[in-house]
Amino acid sequence: MIELKQVTAYQQQTRVFDRLSLHIGYHERVAILGPNGAGKSTLLKLISRELYPVDQPDSSLKLFGNATVNLWDLRSKIGFVSHDLQEDYTPYTSALDVVISGFFGAIGAHGHLQPSAEQVDRARALLVELGLPGDEQRMFQRLSTGQKRRLLLARALVHQPQALILDEPTSGLDMGASLGLLSLLRSFCGAGRAMIITTHHIDEIIPEIDRVVLLSQGQVIADGPKAEILTSARLSALYQTDLQVSEQNGWYRCWHG
Ligand SMILES: Nc1ncnc2c1ncn2[C@@H]1O[C@H](COP(=O)(O)OP(=O)(O)OP(=O)(O)O)[C@@H](O)[C@H]1O
């Protein structure tokens, strides 16, 4: 589904990736872990085509098997939720319009989107499904962080995407909101769809995620089955601090050792 081969990418003057290779197949569920500045958000921006890699021989970035991607097509196949999207969102847009804007790949409705009756019905159904009934006319900026995150998830789901990509999905959420969001993500995975999350918190790696990639200074330093990668030794080395990791019923937690 996602294939980066020898990709070099910059954020302004900073070279974040120097010949990075990574392959994520259809239906895979992957967590990408790494310290601040490792390149997690940059990687997601490359996938969402907010950022383009350096054009060089032997290098390619293919999505769904294609190096050239139609953005409309991409948005209907992959739902993206990120903190940046939350920050950038037009504050006065109603909750219903936030979801509807997903059909148009827009940030906010700006009063000119003309959704079909089916699109409005689908958006309303998603608001109910994601636990936001009755919030239809509330302005985005008046919602709590947890409600905003659910709303952006609803927006990401309008096209029934094959994959969801989430940048630090529970950051800023309280414990109840986090657990609620994680259980929504678990039901999305239940339908056999792909998921990629970036995170700093191993306790948000839901049991359905089976592969973990460790990123450090723009390089993949470990990649494999969750049980092999989420070990005390590997995470201590990644974060350069003494960490202990334990697992229970498919959930992981970490503490300072
Ligand atoms: N807009 C930008 N302009 C310049 N440099 C940037 C920009 N965004 C990111 N960078 C740099 O790119 C590198 C990778 O940043 P990135 O945000 O991808 O890391 P990250 O792993 O997502 O970090 P965090 O966990 O803090 O969100 C860092 O060195 C960062 O300083």
The ligand as an SDF file (V2000), in Angstrom:
LIG
                    3D

 31 33  0  0  0  0  0  0  0  0999 V2000
    8.1010   23.0840    9.3560 N   0  0  0  0  0  0  0  0  0  0  0  0
    9.3580   22.7350    9.6430 C   0  0  0  0  0  0  0  0  0  0  0  0
   10.3950   23.5440    9.3310 N   0  0  0  0  0  0  0  0  0  0  0  0
   11.6690   23.1870    9.5830 C   0  0  0  0  0  0  0  0  0  0  0  0
   12.0160   22.0320   10.1740 N   0  0  0  0  0  0  0  0  0  0  0  0
   11.0380   21.2030   10.5300 C   0  0  0  0  0  0  0  0  0  0  0  0
    9.6510   21.5000   10.2860 C   0  0  0  0  0  0  0  0  0  0  0  0
    8.9100   20.4730   10.7440 N   0  0  0  0  0  0  0  0  0  0  0  0
    9.7770   19.5700   11.2520 C   0  0  0  0  0  0  0  0  0  0  0  0
   11.0350   20.0000   11.1170 N   0  0  0  0  0  0  0  0  0  0  0  0
   12.2690   19.2880   11.5270 C   0  0  0  0  0  0  0  0  0  0  0  0
   12.2190   18.0110   10.9310 O   0  0  0  0  0  0  0  0  0  0  0  0
   12.6910   17.0240   11.8340 C   0  0  0  0  0  0  0  0  0  0  0  0
   11.6320   15.9380   11.9920 C   0  0  0  0  0  0  0  0  0  0  0  0
   10.4850   16.5220   12.5960 O   0  0  0  0  0  0  0  0  0  0  0  0
    9.1320   15.7170   12.7630 P   0  0  0  0  0  0  0  0  0  0  0  0
    8.1100   16.7110   13.2130 O   0  0  0  0  0  0  0  0  0  0  0  0
    8.8430   14.9300   11.5600 O   0  0  0  0  0  0  0  0  0  0  0  0
    9.4980   14.7320   13.9530 O   0  0  0  0  0  0  0  0  0  0  0  0
    8.5280   13.9330   14.9160 P   0  0  0  0  0  0  0  0  0  0  0  0
    9.1390   12.5890   15.0880 O   0  0  0  0  0  0  0  0  0  0  0  0
    7.1420   13.9560   14.3940 O   0  0  0  0  0  0  0  0  0  0  0  0
    8.6460   14.7650   16.2420 O   0  0  0  0  0  0  0  0  0  0  0  0
    7.5890   14.9880   17.4360 P   0  0  0  0  0  0  0  0  0  0  0  0
    7.5160   13.6960   18.1480 O   0  0  0  0  0  0  0  0  0  0  0  0
    8.2050   16.0550   18.2460 O   0  0  0  0  0  0  0  0  0  0  0  0
    6.2750   15.3900   16.8320 O   0  0  0  0  0  0  0  0  0  0  0  0
   13.0320   17.7420   13.1300 C   0  0  0  0  0  0  0  0  0  0  0  0
   14.4220   17.9820   13.1110 O   0  0  0  0  0  0  0  0  0  0  0  0
   12.2850   19.0410   13.0350 C   0  0  0  0  0  0  0  0  0  0  0  0
   12.9510   20.0670   13.6970 O   0  0  0  0  0  0  0  0  0  0  0  0
  1  2  1  0
  2  3  1  0
  2  7  2  0
  3  4  2  0
  4  5  1  0
  5  6  2  0
  6  7  1  0
  6 10  1  0
  7  8  1  0
  8  9  2  0
  9 10  1  0
 10 11  1  0
 11 12  1  0
 11 30  1  0
 12 13  1  0
 13 14  1  0
 13 28  1  0
 14 15  1  0
 15 16  1  0
 16 17  2  0
 16 18  1  0
 16 19  1  0
 19 20  1  0
 20 21  2  0
 20 22  1  0
 20 23  1  0
 23 24  1  0
 24 25  2  0
 24 26  1  0
 24 27  1  0
 28 29  1  0
 28 30  1  0
 30 31  1  0
M  END
$$$$
